[in-house]
């Protein structure tokens, strides 16, 4: 064999070996895909994120109103539906009729999910587990059973404990926020009586979560919360979160200045995904000048990634975004 041919062959072998060695490393990323109201934008109602573990387990976080029901083609396989609390913008009392059916400033929420919820209907269709904390599991178990599903698919994880499903460990952490159940979810005489009295059902406290993925990435999901000491003691010191999904919308939840304090001084992750902005956060995929989203980005001392609908981001075990950010 001529020397030039031999060198070419060795070059091919070396290149193939390098590619094979690189493939497992690339596969170790956690994929995060926002399912918002308008492709490529961050809009007022956007809550939903799909986390995909390197082992293929897929978790839908707070589907809210922008996931277009259980038939939304963006969902794909869903193994776990993770719900922080019972407000309609998180569990989905209504939802869009199709992806991109509204505008960023005026999201489509024309399809009612009552007396069920978008989260429940998706779990039923996908045969997924619903994971919640506090006193929420019995509510979802009853709804699953009424819908022909398995009530045992409503899984409890309370503060201080955790469950592992599909290789992903899910722990509940403190969130300070209201968590009333709208009477419309009850229906019937009980629902009408509660609604007439201006009362909501109680399912205990709202929750946040810490997820530990198979590549070692630890992710804090704030849900809707204000500043808590647990964001330092539990989320940072105990769990060591490297990626955070932080609500910044103000009024109903943590504002941009308070959220930046949580990130900079309490959780101290390697990166943060801004969430629950309650405004038109981007125009043409770029942060809107003068917005709360911009204020948070300027105040945070770590990289802030915007969850642009349909745009997948990938994070390694240390919380660094390698693709899509």
Secondary structure, DSSP 4 states (H G I P E B T S, - for coil): --HHHHHHHHHHHHHHHHHHHHHHHHHTPEEEEE--SSTT---TT---EEEE-TTS-EEEE--TTTS-STT-TT----SEEE-----HHHHTSEE-SSTT-S-SSS----EE-TTS-HHHHHHHHHT-EEEE-TTHHHHHHHHHHHTTS-GGGEEE--TT-EEEETTEEEEEEE--S--EEPGGGT-HHHHHHHHHHT--EE----EEEEEE-TTS-EEEE--S----THIIIIIIIII--SEEEEE---SSS--HHHHHHIIIIII--SEEEEE---S--EETTEEPTTSHHHHHHHH-SSEEEE--TT-EEEE-TTS-EEE--
